[in-house]
């Protein structure tokens, strides 16, 4: 399958041509990876063993999340080319580049209305990762095609499983996170509101 045809599996149709042009222009080796809980994508500059710029993106992102993640990593590539390693990874240079890359797509109205408005707000105060922007993540999840139970859906006292069937109980909502206790160890953990979980009992 040709490279451009592969992109049709992962990107919104209106973005495919420009993303493919970016890949060719900047000599990007794009790798679609397994799902990683720690990150959605990453960028690696050329090195002795790999002459190309490398971007990896998780395979299970919906098309809009995939596109936003690609633009995020492309902004890293462009700031690396312009400024080298002497700047902060998500500093003002990266934020400015990311905003410039995203702005034309807002003007073309390629996103659904609710996502369009959320991305506009996202660009006013850009976070280091899209996961850190809870509202953007919440809206993007609407396009995932599933109906997972999230931490923010639970009530105090609810029991749930998280990763490898570790059992927790919801304690309370704090300002930005949710306080939960792991039943086996009695340790306290703080969860992001959009963490997917499996409810096992409601008290």
N, C-alpha and C positions, 0 to 999 in steps of 0.2 A: 504494500500500500504506500502511495506517495505521501511525503511529509505533510503537504497541505491537506490532504484528505484525512490524515490522522487528526489534525487540529479540529476538524468538523465534529469529532466525537466529544470534544471538551469545551469548546468556546461558543459564545453566542455568534450567530451567523454574521452579524454586522461587523464583528471585530476580526474575523479570520484573515482577511487580506492584509490588514495593517500589522497584525501580529506576525504573520508569515514574512512580511517585508522587514520587520524589525529583526527577526531571526537571521535572515540572509544578510542584512546590512551590518549587523554587529557580530556576525559569525558565532552565533550562540549554539551550544550543544544543549538542547532541551531534553530532559529526561523525566518521564512520568514514573513516579515511584509508588511504592506501597503506602498505605495510610500511616502517618506518623502523628502521634498524639502531641509531641512537643512542638511541631511546626507544620505549617501548610506548604512552605516552599523555602528554598534558599538559593543563594548566589555564591559562586566561587570564581575568582579571577583566573586567568591563564597561569600555568606553572610549567615547570620543567617536563613533567610527564603528561601534560594536557595543554595543547596550544590554544584551545578555544575557551571563551567565556562559558561557564556552565550554570544553567538554571535547572533546578529540580522542583517539581510540583506534585503534590499528592494526587493520586488517580481518582479519588472518590469525591472530589469537589464538584458542586453543581457548576454549570457554565459561567454564571456571573461571579461566583467565588473564585473559580479558576482564573478568569480574566483579571480580576482585581489583584490576585496573588502574583500573576505574571507581571503586571505593571509595577507592583511593589518591588519585585526582584530586578526588573529592568532598570528601575530608578537607582538601585544599588550599583548595577553595572555602569551606568552612565556617570554617576558621581565618582566611581572608582577611576574611570578613564580620564575624567577631568581634573580630579583633585588628588588621586592616589589614596594612600592609607592614612593620611594625616588628619582626617576629619572624623567626627563622631558618626557611627553607623547610621543613626536615625536623627542626625542633626539638621540644621537649617538648610544645608545644601541638598541633602536627600529629600527633605520635605518639599522644597521648592521644585525639584525635578519631578517628583511623584505627582505633585499638583499640576504641573505643566503637561504631563503625559495624560492625566485623567480628564482635564478640562475639555478638550475637544469632543470627547465622547458624551459628556453631559450636554454639550451644545447640539449634538446630533440626536439627542433623545432616544438612544438605543436601549435604555433601561426601562422597565415597568415604572409607572408613576411613583409608587411607594418607595421603591428602591432608588429612583432618581433623586428624590428629596433627601433620603437618608445619606446617599453618597455626597450630596452637596454639603450637608452638615458635617459629614466625616472629613471633608477637605478643609473645613474651617479650623479644625483642631485635630490634626493627624496624629494617630497613635503609632507606637513602634511596631505593632502588628494589628491586623484586622481583628484578631481575637480579643485584643484589648479594648476595642470599641464595641461595647456590649450591644448597643442599638443596631449598629451595622450588622453584627453577627446574627442578631435576632431576625432581622429582615431577610438576610441571605438564607437563613435556615428554612424559610418558607418555600424555597425552591429546591429543597433536598429530596422531596418526594416521600418523606416518611413522617411519622408522628411520634417521635420519641418523647418520653417523660423527662422533664428537666428538673433540676434542683428547685428552681423557682416555682414549680408547680406543686411542691410538697407543703405539708403543714407540719407544725411542731409535733413531734412524737412519731411521725411516719418512719418506718424502717425501709431501707433500700440497699440494693447491692451495687457495688461499684468496682470495676476492674478485678478480674480473677475472683469474683464472688465474695469480695470483702464486704462485710455487713456493717451498716452504719445506721444511726438514728439522727433524724433532724432535731436540732435543739432550738435554734432561733435565727431569725434574719438580723444581720448586722447592717451597717450602712451600705456596703457594696458587696458583701459576700454572705454566705450562709454558714453558720457554726453547726458542726455535726460531730458526733462522737463515734469512734470505731468500737464496736461492742466487744471484740476479742481483746483488744489492748487497753480500752478505756482512754485512748488518746483523742485529743481534740484536733479536728481538721477544719480548715476554711475552704469552702467551695465557691467557684465562680457561679453566677446564677444560671448560666446556660449549659452547665455540665449535664450530659445525659446519664440517667440512672435507671435501674429497674426496681420498681416498688414491690415489696414482698408482703407488707402488712400495713394497715392503718389502725392506729389505736384509738 
